[in-house]
Amino acid sequence: MTSESGRFERWLRRNGNKWNEKRGMRRAAATACWAVWKLVYLLRHPMARGRRLRVLLIAYRFEVQRRLFSREFTATLPRGATLICPPWTGSSRELLCFGIVDFEEQTFLLDTLGPGDVAVDVGAFLGTYTVLMAACGATVHAFEPTERVCDVLTRSIDANGFAQPVTVNPIALSDFTGRASFTTDFDSGNRLAGGNATDVRATSEVAVDTLDHWADLHDLSGLFVIKIDAEGADESVLLGAAAVLKKFDPVVIVEYWDDAGALQALLRSQGYEACRYVPEERRLVARSDAAGTDGNLVACSAERLKDVQRRLAEPPRVL
C-alpha cells in the first residue's frame, strides 16, 4: 500500500484495528471515512493526472455494479496482461482505474524485472504482483492460502496463458512449519490468526511453511525479487527466509504496519538497507523516514543495488 493509505489505516487501527473488523455504528462510521478518503486518494493518484473525471466514472461504475449486481470485472494491467476482479473485494477499484495498486513499487518492477528472472510473491491475493511480474517475463512462485482467492488467482493466470511461468502454492509462509488458523473474511486483510487479529469471526486451517524450507525442495536459481504482504506478519516471513536472502541476495519489497523501525532493523541485520523508488527519476533512494507511517519498503543489499542500477540505466521498457 502507499504511504498515504498507510497513514489512514494506521489511524483506523489505533481506533479498533482494521476498518473491516469493526461492528455496528463503529463499522459504518469507519466505512464512511474510508470511502471518502479512498475517493480523495484516487483523485490524487499520480496516474489520475489528466483523467480524473474518467477515474471517477470508473470508480462509480465499479461500486454500483459490484454492490447491485455482484458483477465480476476484468482489469487491464501494464504489458497487456489482465486480472480478474471479483465483486467481493474493494481492492478491485484501484486496479480498474489504474491497472496497478502500488505505484512506486510496481513501476520499479516494470523498470527492472525481465525474462530469466525469478520472483516470489508472498501474500499474492488476486495476483496484482504475480500477474504483473509474469507479464514482465519472470518465473513467479506465488503463495496464497485462501481458497476462494486462489481460485480467482488461478483463473487470471490461465486467462493470460501464464500457467507455465507461474506456480500457485496454497500455503502461508511464516517462521515455522505446520498448520495454523487463517482468517477468511477480512477482504484483502486476511492473515494468520494470532496476536494481530481482533474479533476474528471466521478462520480456516492452512498449511504453514518457511521460505527456507520450501526452497530446499524447489529451485530458486535466478531469484531477483521477493514481495511480502503478510498483513502484519511480514517480519516472521523474513525470519523464515534468512537462508534464502543470504544465498540469493534478492531485492525485497515488503509491507510494514504502524512503525517500520523493527522491520528496518531486521533487514539491516540481514545486510539490507531500506529504499524507495522514484519512478520519475528511475532510481532508488535511501529511505530513513519510514518510521511512523504504513506502506512498503524496497530493500537492497549493496551488491544487489549495483545490479539494480545497471538495469535502471538501460532504456525504459515500453509499458
C-alpha positions as CSV (number, residue, x, y, z in Angstrom):
1,M,0.0,0.0,0.0
2,T,1.1,3.6,-0.4
3,S,2.2,5.7,2.5
4,E,-1.0,7.8,2.2
5,S,-3.2,4.8,2.5
6,G,-1.0,3.6,5.3
7,R,-1.4,6.7,7.4
8,F,-5.2,6.3,7.2
9,E,-5.2,2.6,8.0
10,R,-2.8,3.4,10.9
11,W,-5.4,5.8,12.4
12,L,-8.2,3.2,12.0
13,R,-6.1,0.5,13.7
14,R,-5.5,2.8,16.6
15,N,-9.2,3.0,17.0
16,G,-10.1,-0.6,16.8
17,N,-7.8,-2.4,14.3
18,K,-8.6,-2.5,10.6
19,W,-11.9,-0.9,9.4
20,N,-13.5,-4.1,8.3
21,E,-13.0,-5.7,11.7
22,K,-15.4,-3.3,13.4
23,R,-19.1,-3.8,14.3
24,G,-22.3,-1.7,14.2
25,M,-22.1,2.0,14.1
26,R,-18.3,2.0,14.5
27,R,-18.1,-0.1,11.3
28,A,-20.5,2.2,9.5
29,A,-18.5,5.3,10.6
30,A,-15.2,3.8,9.7
31,T,-16.5,2.6,6.3
32,A,-17.8,6.1,5.5
33,C,-14.5,7.6,6.4
34,W,-12.7,5.0,4.3
35,A,-15.0,5.7,1.3
36,V,-14.4,9.5,1.4
37,W,-10.7,9.1,1.9
38,K,-10.5,6.5,-0.9
39,L,-12.1,8.9,-3.3
40,V,-9.6,11.6,-2.5
41,Y,-6.8,9.1,-2.8
42,L,-7.9,8.0,-6.3
43,L,-8.1,11.6,-7.5
44,R,-4.6,12.4,-6.1
45,H,-3.1,9.3,-7.6
46,P,-0.1,10.0,-10.0
47,M,-1.8,8.1,-12.7
48,A,-5.0,10.1,-12.4
49,R,-3.4,13.3,-13.8
50,G,-5.3,14.5,-16.8
51,R,-8.1,11.8,-16.4
52,R,-9.7,12.5,-13.1
53,L,-13.2,12.5,-14.5
54,R,-12.7,9.1,-16.1
55,V,-11.3,7.8,-12.8
56,L,-14.4,9.0,-11.0
57,L,-16.7,7.3,-13.6
58,I,-14.8,4.0,-13.4
59,A,-14.9,4.0,-9.6
60,Y,-18.7,4.9,-9.5
61,R,-19.5,2.2,-12.1
62,F,-17.5,-0.3,-10.1
63,E,-19.3,0.4,-6.8
64,V,-22.7,0.4,-8.4
65,Q,-22.3,-2.8,-10.4
66,R,-20.5,-4.8,-7.7
67,R,-23.0,-3.9,-5.0
68,L,-26.2,-4.2,-7.0
69,F,-25.3,-6.9,-9.5
70,S,-22.3,-8.7,-7.9
71,R,-20.6,-8.3,-11.2
72,E,-17.1,-9.6,-11.9
73,F,-14.7,-7.3,-13.6
74,T,-11.5,-7.6,-15.6
75,A,-8.7,-5.0,-15.2
76,T,-6.1,-4.3,-17.8
77,L,-2.5,-4.3,-16.4
78,P,0.6,-3.0,-18.0
79,R,2.3,-5.2,-20.7
80,G,-1.2,-6.3,-21.9
81,A,-1.9,-8.6,-19.0
82,T,-5.4,-8.8,-17.5
83,L,-6.6,-9.6,-14.0
84,I,-10.0,-10.9,-12.8
85,C,-11.5,-8.6,-10.2
86,P,-14.3,-10.2,-8.1
87,P,-17.1,-8.1,-6.6
88,W,-16.4,-9.1,-3.0
89,T,-13.2,-7.0,-2.7
90,G,-12.8,-3.3,-2.8
91,S,-9.2,-3.8,-3.9
92,S,-10.5,-4.2,-7.5
93,R,-11.4,-0.5,-7.6
94,E,-7.9,0.8,-7.9
95,L,-7.0,-2.0,-10.4
96,L,-9.8,-1.0,-12.7
97,C,-8.8,2.7,-12.5
98,F,-5.0,2.4,-13.0
99,G,-4.0,-1.3,-13.6
100,I,-1.7,-1.2,-10.6
101,V,-2.1,-0.7,-6.9
102,D,1.4,0.2,-5.5
103,F,2.6,2.9,-8.0
104,E,6.2,3.2,-6.9
105,E,6.9,-0.5,-6.2
106,Q,5.1,-1.9,-9.2
107,T,6.7,0.7,-11.5
108,F,10.1,-0.4,-10.1
109,L,9.3,-4.0,-11.2
110,L,8.2,-2.8,-14.6
111,D,11.6,-1.0,-14.9
112,T,13.8,-3.8,-13.7
113,L,12.2,-7.2,-14.0
114,G,12.7,-9.2,-17.2
115,P,12.9,-12.7,-18.8
116,G,15.1,-15.1,-16.9
117,D,14.3,-13.6,-13.5
118,V,12.6,-15.5,-10.7
119,A,10.2,-13.8,-8.3
120,V,8.5,-14.9,-5.1
121,D,5.1,-13.3,-4.2
122,V,4.1,-13.9,-0.5
123,G,0.5,-13.0,0.0
124,A,-0.3,-12.9,-3.7
125,F,-4.1,-12.2,-3.1
126,L,-5.7,-11.6,-6.5
127,G,-2.4,-11.6,-8.3
128,T,-1.7,-7.9,-8.8
129,Y,2.0,-8.5,-8.4
130,T,2.1,-12.1,-9.6
131,V,0.5,-11.4,-13.0
132,L,2.4,-8.2,-13.4
133,M,5.7,-10.0,-12.8
134,A,4.8,-12.8,-15.1
135,A,3.9,-10.2,-17.8
136,C,7.5,-8.9,-17.4
137,G,8.8,-12.3,-18.4
138,A,9.7,-13.6,-14.9
139,T,9.0,-17.0,-13.4
140,V,6.8,-16.5,-10.4
141,H,6.2,-18.6,-7.2
142,A,3.0,-17.2,-5.6
143,F,1.9,-18.1,-2.1
144,E,-1.8,-17.6,-1.2
145,P,-3.5,-19.8,1.4
146,T,-7.1,-18.6,1.0
147,E,-9.2,-21.0,-1.1
148,R,-11.5,-18.6,-2.9
149,V,-8.7,-16.2,-3.6
150,C,-6.6,-19.0,-5.0
151,D,-9.4,-19.8,-7.4
152,V,-9.6,-16.2,-8.8
153,L,-5.8,-16.0,-8.9
154,T,-5.6,-19.3,-10.9
155,R,-8.2,-18.2,-13.4
156,S,-6.3,-15.0,-14.0
157,I,-3.1,-16.9,-14.6
158,D,-4.9,-19.3,-17.0
159,A,-6.6,-16.4,-18.8
160,N,-3.1,-14.8,-19.5
161,G,-1.5,-18.1,-20.5
162,F,0.9,-17.9,-17.6
163,A,0.3,-21.5,-16.3
164,Q,3.9,-22.3,-17.2
165,P,5.9,-19.5,-15.6
166,V,3.6,-19.1,-12.5
167,T,3.2,-21.6,-9.7
168,V,0.5,-21.1,-7.1
169,N,1.2,-22.5,-3.7
170,P,-1.9,-22.7,-1.4
171,I,0.2,-22.2,1.8
172,A,1.0,-19.4,4.2
173,L,4.7,-18.5,4.8
174,S,6.0,-17.6,8.3
175,D,8.9,-18.6,10.6
176,F,7.6,-22.0,11.4
177,T,6.2,-25.1,9.7
178,G,3.0,-26.9,10.4
179,R,-0.6,-25.8,10.4
180,A,-2.4,-22.7,11.8
181,S,-5.7,-20.8,11.7
182,F,-6.0,-18.2,8.9
183,T,-8.7,-15.5,8.8
184,T,-11.1,-15.8,5.9
185,D,-13.5,-12.8,6.0
186,F,-11.3,-9.7,6.1
187,D,-11.2,-9.0,2.3
188,S,-7.5,-8.3,1.4
189,G,-6.5,-8.2,5.1
190,N,-6.7,-12.0,5.8
191,R,-3.7,-13.3,7.7
192,L,-2.6,-15.9,10.2
193,A,-4.8,-15.6,13.3
194,G,-2.9,-14.6,16.3
195,G,-1.9,-11.5,18.3
196,N,-2.7,-9.2,15.3
197,A,-6.2,-10.5,14.8
198,T,-9.0,-9.0,16.9
199,D,-12.6,-10.1,17.0
200,V,-11.9,-12.9,14.5
201,R,-15.2,-14.2,13.0
202,A,-14.1,-16.9,10.7
203,T,-10.9,-18.9,10.1
204,S,-9.8,-22.0,8.3
205,E,-6.8,-24.2,8.9
206,V,-4.0,-23.8,6.4
207,A,-0.5,-25.3,5.9
208,V,2.3,-23.1,7.0
209,D,6.0,-23.3,5.9
210,T,9.1,-21.2,5.9
211,L,10.5,-20.0,2.6
212,D,13.9,-21.5,3.6
213,H,12.3,-25.0,4.0
214,W,10.3,-24.6,0.8
215,A,13.4,-23.5,-1.1
216,D,15.2,-26.7,0.0
217,L,12.7,-28.6,-2.2
218,H,12.4,-26.1,-5.1
219,D,14.8,-24.4,-7.4
220,L,15.1,-20.6,-6.9
221,S,18.1,-20.0,-9.1
222,G,17.8,-16.6,-10.7
223,L,15.8,-15.1,-7.8
224,F,15.6,-11.3,-8.3
225,V,12.8,-10.2,-6.0
226,I,10.7,-11.3,-3.1
227,K,7.5,-9.3,-2.5
228,I,5.9,-9.8,1.0
229,D,2.4,-8.6,2.0
230,A,1.6,-10.8,5.1
231,E,-0.7,-8.3,6.8
232,G,1.5,-7.7,9.9
233,A,3.3,-11.0,9.9
234,D,6.0,-9.7,7.5
235,E,8.8,-9.9,9.9
236,S,8.0,-13.6,10.6
237,V,8.2,-14.3,6.9
238,L,11.6,-12.6,6.7
239,L,12.9,-14.6,9.7
240,G,11.8,-17.8,7.9
241,A,13.6,-16.7,4.7
242,A,17.0,-15.8,6.2
243,A,18.9,-18.5,4.3
244,V,17.2,-17.6,1.0
245,L,18.2,-14.0,1.5
246,K,21.8,-14.9,2.2
247,K,22.1,-17.3,-0.7
248,F,20.3,-15.4,-3.5
249,D,20.5,-11.8,-2.3
250,P,17.2,-10.7,-3.9
251,V,15.5,-7.3,-3.8
252,V,12.8,-7.3,-1.0
253,I,9.6,-5.4,-1.4
254,V,7.8,-5.7,2.0
255,E,4.8,-4.1,3.6
256,Y,5.1,-2.6,7.1
257,W,2.4,-1.7,9.7
258,D,2.4,1.2,12.1
259,D,6.2,1.6,12.6
260,A,8.9,0.2,10.3
261,G,11.6,0.6,12.9
262,A,11.8,-3.1,13.9
263,L,11.4,-4.2,10.3
264,Q,14.2,-1.9,9.2
265,A,16.4,-3.2,12.0
266,L,15.7,-6.8,10.9
267,L,16.6,-6.1,7.3
268,R,19.7,-4.3,8.3
269,S,20.8,-7.3,10.3
270,Q,20.4,-9.3,7.1
271,G,22.6,-6.9,5.1
272,Y,19.7,-4.9,3.6
273,E,19.0,-1.1,3.5
274,A,15.6,0.3,3.1
275,C,14.9,2.4,0.0
276,R,12.0,3.9,-2.0
277,Y,11.8,4.0,-5.8
278,V,11.4,7.4,-7.6
279,P,9.7,6.5,-10.9
280,E,10.2,9.9,-12.5
281,E,14.0,9.7,-11.9
282,R,14.3,5.9,-12.3
283,R,16.4,5.4,-9.2
284,L,16.3,4.0,-5.7
285,V,16.9,6.4,-2.9
286,A,17.8,5.7,0.7
287,R,14.7,5.7,3.0
288,S,15.0,6.9,6.5
289,D,11.5,8.3,7.0
290,A,9.5,5.1,7.2
291,A,9.0,5.0,10.9
292,G,5.6,6.2,12.0
293,T,3.7,5.5,8.8
294,D,2.5,2.4,6.9
295,G,3.5,1.4,3.4
296,N,6.1,-0.6,1.6
297,L,9.9,-0.7,1.7
298,V,12.1,-1.7,-1.2
299,A,15.2,-3.2,0.4
300,C,18.5,-4.0,-1.3
301,S,22.0,-5.2,-0.3
302,A,24.9,-3.1,-1.5
303,E,25.8,-5.8,-4.0
304,R,22.3,-6.2,-5.4
305,L,22.0,-2.4,-5.7
306,K,24.7,-2.4,-8.3
307,D,22.6,-4.8,-10.4
308,V,19.5,-2.7,-9.9
309,Q,21.3,0.4,-11.0
310,R,22.6,-1.3,-14.1
311,R,19.1,-2.4,-15.0
312,L,17.7,1.1,-14.5
313,A,20.4,2.6,-16.6
314,E,19.1,0.7,-19.6
315,P,16.5,2.3,-21.9
316,P,12.9,2.3,-20.4
317,R,10.8,-0.7,-21.4
318,V,7.5,0.0,-23.2
319,L,4.6,-0.4,-20.7
